[in-house]
Amino acid sequence: MPPTAETPPAPAARHRVVIIGCGFAGLFATRRLRRADVDVTIIDRTTHHLFQPLLYQVATGILSEGEIAPATREVLRRQRNARVVLGDVTDIDLAARTVTSAGGGRRRVTPYDSLILAAGAVTSYFGNDRFAEHAPGLKSIDDALHVRSRIFTAFEMAELEEDEAARREWLTFVVVGGGPTGVEMAGQIAELSHRALRENFRRIDPSSARVLLVDAAPRILNGFHERLAAKAAAQLERLGVQLRLGPLVKAVDAHGLDVETDGARERIDARTVVWAAGVSGSPLGAQVAAQVPGLELARGGRVPVQPDCTLPGHPEVFVVGDLMALDGLPGVAEVGMQSGIHAARQIRRAVDGEAEVSRPFRYHDLGTMASISRHFAIVELGPIRIAGRLGWLMWLVVHLTFLTGFKNRVSALFHWIVSFLGRARAERTFTVADAEPAAGDEEDVARDREWAA
């Protein structure tokens, strides 16, 4: 009797990795899985990878959005095991190991074997979400383009304005928040008004613009050594930026903001207010934390994780980047890159069958820096502290290195040469709708003030 052929066993399904978010943590994790025996699905509400530290340069006309936000599909075009899905994640089910997202009018459920939650952070108004209408944040390309429109529109409206008091409102710019983003933003608005827009207008003098940096803390740049922060403050004042340290913002409307210092209320009239005062973790952090018994969110809505970046009780779920709360690590790009790489390595070890999979995340601090103005930046590398032109050159090199893609680096370098050696700002375009901003409904303004009081 001839032997019967056996049915060959079905090939084992490949390990499924879902990554939520394509910022620094998500992108670096995806790249690290390039040669792994896994299928990677990246789900994000946008289709670009954002180099967030340079958003303020898009907002002030130095760089275009494409130079700091290349298309994710282009970046990952050669990574055959990675798939990009446009969608807004609405639900994460830890028990079923599924991620539900919505996009294009469709609802998708994506199963996973490993999940990397790299959803990042959003602007925080510290419970005063009403401020968002008149004080946009700076966390996305949409934010940066909106702020850019408001800044350049303000100069155009000032040129048209007949009333001197109203003109002063248009030429007053307030940045709320004394961290790196706020400091860099205030410095560039000052340079824009005093240098880049000179001789562009006939009825107004752009250099007469008033730029204020408001923060409730006693000094700016709390994450830097006090000596460096003092040098940054001195440079801002040389640029004409007025530092208002100590006041709490109590109300924001279409014509300015109310601040309070030691119980005394003060009104600042300004048509352009930019919010750079704080961030909080993505709401997805709260959603996953609610599914872990006894787990409470850390300060800023961040998710406490195990030493290996996994969610307590769920070794298949990694929380990385700005959303991760571990050892007091800051929400900076380097933490995102390194934690994303660490999560990918953990998954590769598990897929490769290594006995020792779980290893603690070790962060290597490569220093922090902030660019105050052209030719002036501060850099802190452990005990090494640099301020001035050398710091600015180091800032240029580091940011060029981490920009994604050769074309983006060349284009950014060209625009930096034009803006920093010359005076021009290449990216000053805004739409017709942006050129006709509403003056602000006076009843709404009055109601906002009454509510704040």
C-alpha positions in Angstrom: 0.0 0.0 0.0 1.6 3.3 -1.1 2.4 5.8 1.7 0.0 8.6 2.0 1.3 12.2 1.8 1.1 14.2 4.9 -0.4 17.7 4.9 2.5 20.1 5.6 2.0 22.2 8.7 0.7 25.8 8.2 3.5 28.3 8.4 3.6 30.1 11.8 2.1 33.6 11.6 4.7 36.4 12.0 4.8 38.4 15.2 2.6 41.4 14.8 3.9 44.7 16.2 1.6 47.8 16.3 3.2 51.2 16.9 0.9 54.1 17.8 2.5 57.4 16.8 5.4 58.2 14.5 7.3 60.8 16.4 10.9 60.2 17.5 10.0 57.1 19.6 7.7 55.5 17.0 10.0 56.1 14.0 13.2 54.9 15.7 11.4 51.8 17.0 10.1 51.1 13.5 13.5 51.4 12.0 15.1 49.2 14.6 12.6 46.4 13.6 13.6 46.6 9.9 15.4 43.3 9.8 13.3 41.5 12.5 11.0 38.7 11.6 7.9 40.8 12.4 5.1 42.7 10.7 4.9 46.3 11.8 1.8 48.5 11.6 2.3 52.2 12.4 -1.0 54.0 13.2 -0.9 57.7 13.4 -3.4 60.6 12.9 -0.9 62.2 10.5 1.2 60.8 7.6 4.4 62.7 8.5 7.2 62.4 11.0 7.5 65.6 12.8 10.8 67.1 14.0 9.1 68.9 16.8 12.0 71.0 18.2 12.0 73.1 15.0 8.3 73.9 15.0 9.0 77.4 16.1 11.0 78.0 13.0 8.0 77.1 10.8 5.9 79.4 12.9 8.3 82.3 12.3 8.9 81.8 8.6 12.4 80.3 8.6 11.6 76.8 7.5 8.8 75.2 5.6 6.7 72.4 7.1 8.0 69.9 4.6 11.6 70.4 5.9 10.8 69.3 9.4 7.9 66.9 8.6 8.8 64.4 5.8 6.1 61.9 4.7 6.3 58.8 6.9 5.7 56.6 3.8 8.7 58.2 2.1 10.9 57.7 5.1 9.9 54.0 5.4 9.5 53.3 1.7 12.3 50.6 1.7 11.2 48.9 4.9 9.1 46.1 3.5 7.9 44.8 6.9 6.3 48.1 7.8 2.9 49.4 6.9 1.6 52.9 7.6 -2.1 53.4 8.5 -3.7 56.8 8.7 -6.1 56.8 11.7 -7.0 58.3 15.0 -6.7 55.7 17.7 -10.0 55.6 19.7 -9.6 52.4 21.8 -6.9 50.1 23.0 -8.1 46.8 24.5 -5.3 45.3 26.5 -7.2 42.0 27.2 -8.1 41.4 23.6 -4.8 42.8 22.3 -6.4 45.0 19.7 -6.2 48.7 18.7 -9.2 50.4 17.2 -8.7 53.4 14.9 -10.9 55.6 12.8 -10.0 57.3 9.5 -11.6 58.1 6.2 -15.0 57.3 7.6 -14.0 53.8 8.5 -13.3 52.0 11.8 -10.4 49.5 11.9 -9.5 46.9 14.5 -5.8 45.9 14.4 -4.7 43.0 16.5 -1.2 42.9 18.0 1.3 40.6 19.7 3.4 43.5 20.8 2.3 47.1 21.2 4.5 50.2 21.3 2.5 53.2 22.6 4.4 56.3 21.4 1.5 58.7 21.2 3.5 61.7 22.6 2.0 64.7 24.4 -0.5 67.5 23.7 -0.6 71.1 24.8 -1.8 71.6 28.4 -3.6 74.7 29.5 -3.7 73.4 33.1 -7.4 73.0 33.2 -8.1 76.3 31.3 -8.9 74.8 27.9 -10.9 78.0 27.1 -7.5 79.7 26.5 -6.9 77.5 23.4 -9.2 79.6 21.2 -7.0 82.7 21.5 -3.7 81.2 22.6 -2.7 78.4 20.2 -0.1 75.9 21.3 2.9 74.7 19.3 2.8 70.9 19.2 1.8 70.1 15.5 2.3 71.4 12.0 -1.3 72.7 12.1 -0.3 74.7 15.2 2.8 76.1 13.6 1.0 77.2 10.5 -1.8 78.8 12.5 0.7 80.7 14.7 2.7 81.8 11.6 -0.5 83.2 10.0 -1.4 85.0 13.2 2.1 86.6 13.5 2.4 87.8 9.9 -1.3 88.8 9.8 -0.7 91.0 12.9 1.9 93.1 11.0 -0.4 93.4 8.0 -3.4 94.5 10.2 -1.1 97.0 12.0 -0.2 98.5 8.6 -3.9 99.0 7.9 -5.0 100.2 11.3 -5.8 103.9 11.8 -6.3 103.8 15.5 -3.0 104.0 17.5 -4.2 102.0 20.4 -5.5 99.2 18.1 -2.2 99.3 16.2 -0.3 98.8 19.4 -2.5 95.7 20.1 -1.6 94.3 16.8 2.1 94.9 17.4 2.2 93.3 20.8 3.2 89.6 20.9 3.0 87.5 24.1 4.6 84.1 24.5 3.4 82.2 27.6 6.0 79.7 28.9 9.6 80.1 29.7 10.8 76.6 28.6 12.9 76.0 25.5 10.0 76.4 23.1 8.8 79.6 24.6 12.3 81.1 24.8 13.1 80.2 21.2 9.7 81.4 20.0 10.1 84.8 21.7 13.6 85.2 20.4 12.6 84.6 16.9 9.6 86.9 17.0 11.9 89.6 18.3 14.4 89.0 15.5 11.6 88.9 12.9 10.3 92.3 13.9 13.7 94.0 14.5 15.6 92.5 11.6 13.8 90.4 9.0 10.8 92.8 8.4 12.8 96.0 8.3 11.9 98.2 5.3 9.0 95.9 4.4 6.3 98.3 5.5 5.5 102.0 4.9 3.1 103.1 7.7 4.5 101.1 10.6 8.0 100.4 12.0 8.1 96.6 12.7 10.9 97.1 15.2 8.5 99.0 17.4 6.8 95.7 18.1 6.6 94.6 21.7 7.5 91.0 22.6 6.7 89.7 26.1 7.7 86.3 27.6 5.4 85.5 30.5 6.0 82.6 33.0 4.8 81.9 36.5 8.3 80.6 37.5 10.9 82.9 39.0 13.3 82.2 36.1 13.3 80.9 32.5 14.7 77.5 31.4 14.3 75.7 34.7 15.8 72.5 33.1 19.2 74.3 32.5 21.9 75.4 34.9 21.1 78.8 36.5 24.1 80.4 34.9 23.1 79.4 31.4 19.5 80.5 32.0 20.8 83.9 33.2 22.8 84.3 30.0 19.8 83.3 27.9 17.6 85.9 29.8 20.3 88.6 29.2 20.3 87.7 25.4 16.5 87.9 25.2 16.6 91.3 26.9 19.2 92.5 24.4 16.8 91.5 21.6 14.1 93.6 23.2 12.1 90.8 24.8 10.4 91.8 28.0 10.6 89.1 30.6 7.5 88.9 32.9 8.3 86.3 35.5 6.0 85.4 38.3 2.5 86.3 36.9 -0.2 83.6 36.5 -2.3 83.8 33.4 -5.9 84.2 34.5 -7.8 84.9 31.2 -7.1 85.1 27.5 -9.4 86.7 24.9 -9.2 88.1 21.4 -7.6 91.4 22.6 -5.1 90.1 25.1 -4.7 88.4 28.5 -5.1 89.1 32.2 -2.3 88.1 34.5 -2.1 88.1 38.3 0.9 88.6 40.6 0.5 88.3 44.3 -3.2 89.0 44.0 -2.8 92.1 41.8 -4.5 91.8 38.4 -3.0 93.3 35.3 -4.2 93.6 31.7 -1.9 93.0 28.7 -3.4 94.1 25.4 -2.2 91.9 22.6 -3.7 90.4 19.5 -1.2 87.5 19.2 -0.7 85.1 22.2 1.3 81.9 21.8 1.0 79.2 24.5 4.2 77.3 25.3 3.6 76.8 29.0 3.0 73.1 29.3 2.2 69.7 27.9 0.4 66.6 29.1 0.5 63.0 27.9 -1.8 61.8 25.2 -5.3 60.8 26.4 -4.4 57.3 25.3 -2.2 57.1 28.3 -5.2 57.4 30.7 -7.1 54.9 28.7 -4.5 52.1 29.1 -3.7 53.1 32.7 -7.4 52.6 33.6 -7.1 49.0 32.5 -4.3 48.2 34.9 -5.5 47.7 38.5 -3.9 50.2 40.9 -2.0 52.1 38.3 -2.3 55.9 38.5 -1.0 58.4 36.0 2.0 60.4 37.0 2.3 64.2 36.8 1.5 65.5 33.3 -0.7 62.5 32.4 2.3 60.3 31.9 2.1 56.5 32.3 4.3 54.8 35.0 6.2 51.9 33.4 8.4 49.1 34.5 12.3 49.5 34.3 12.1 47.9 30.8 9.5 50.4 29.6 6.6 47.9 29.7 3.2 48.5 31.2 2.8 46.8 34.6 1.3 43.4 34.2 1.5 43.6 30.4 5.0 42.7 29.2 3.8 42.9 25.6 3.0 46.6 25.9 5.7 49.3 25.8 5.0 52.9 26.7 7.8 55.1 25.4 8.8 58.7 24.7 6.8 61.7 26.1 4.1 59.4 27.4 6.4 57.4 29.6 7.0 58.1 33.3 10.3 56.5 34.3 13.0 57.7 36.7 12.0 61.4 36.2 13.2 61.4 32.6 12.3 64.5 30.7 10.0 64.6 27.7 12.7 65.4 25.1 13.6 64.0 21.7 16.6 61.9 23.0 14.5 60.1 25.5 12.0 59.3 22.8 14.6 58.0 20.4 16.4 55.8 22.9 13.3 54.4 24.6 11.8 53.6 21.1 15.0 51.7 20.2 15.0 49.9 23.5 11.4 48.7 23.0 12.3 47.4 19.5 15.3 45.5 20.9 13.2 43.9 23.6 10.7 42.7 20.9 13.5 41.4 18.7 15.0 39.4 21.7 11.6 37.8 22.3 11.0 37.0 18.7 14.5 35.5 18.4 13.8 33.3 21.4 16.5 34.7 23.7 16.2 33.5 27.3 16.8 36.9 28.9 14.3 39.2 27.2 13.6 41.9 29.9 16.4 44.4 30.3 16.1 47.8 32.0 16.2 50.9 29.9 19.4 52.9 30.4 19.2 56.5 29.2 22.4 58.1 27.9 22.1 61.8 28.4 23.6 63.6 25.4 22.9 67.0 26.7 20.3 69.7 26.2 20.4 72.9 24.2 18.2 75.9 23.2 18.7 78.5 20.4 17.9 81.9 21.7 18.7 83.9 18.5 20.9 83.8 15.5 24.5 83.2 16.6 23.5 82.6 20.2 22.5 79.3 21.9 23.1 77.6 25.2 24.3 74.0 25.5 24.6 71.8 28.6 26.6 68.6 28.3 26.9 67.3 31.9 29.4 69.6 33.6 30.2 71.4 30.3 28.1 74.6 29.8 28.4 76.7 26.7 26.7 79.9 25.7 27.0 82.1 22.6 28.3 81.5 19.1 30.0 78.2 19.8 26.8 76.9 21.4 24.8 78.0 18.3 27.2 76.2 16.0 26.8 73.0 18.0 23.0 73.5 17.9 23.2 73.8 14.1 25.2 70.6 13.8 23.0 68.5 16.1 19.8 69.6 14.5 21.1 69.0 11.0 22.2 65.5 12.1 18.8 64.5 13.5 16.7 66.0 10.6 15.3 63.0 8.7 16.5 62.7 5.1 19.4 64.2 3.1 17.1 66.5 1.1 15.6 68.0 4.2 19.1 68.7 5.7 20.3 70.4 2.5 17.1 72.5 2.3 17.1 73.4 6.0 20.8 74.5 5.8 20.0 76.7 2.8 17.2 78.4 4.6 19.3 78.9 7.7 22.0 80.6 5.6 19.3 82.9 4.1 17.7 83.7 7.4 20.7 83.9 9.7 23.4 85.4 7.4 20.8 87.5 5.5 17.5 88.9 6.7 14.9 87.2 4.6 12.3 84.8 5.8 11.3 82.5 2.9 8.1 81.1 4.5 5.7 84.0 4.9 2.7 82.8 3.0 -0.7 82.6 4.6 -4.2 82.1 3.1 -6.7 84.8 2.3 -8.9 83.5 5.2 -6.1 84.1 7.6 -5.5 87.6 6.3 -9.0 88.6 7.5 -9.0 87.6 11.2 -12.1 88.4 13.2 -11.6 91.4 15.5 -13.3 89.4 18.2 -16.8 89.6 19.4 -16.9 92.1 22.2 -19.7 90.2 24.0 -17.6 87.0 24.0 -14.6 89.0 25.3 -16.7 90.5 28.1 -18.1 87.1 29.0 -14.6 85.6 29.1 -13.4 88.3 31.5 -16.4 87.9 33.7 -15.9 84.1 33.9 -12.2 84.6 34.7 -12.9 87.0 37.5 
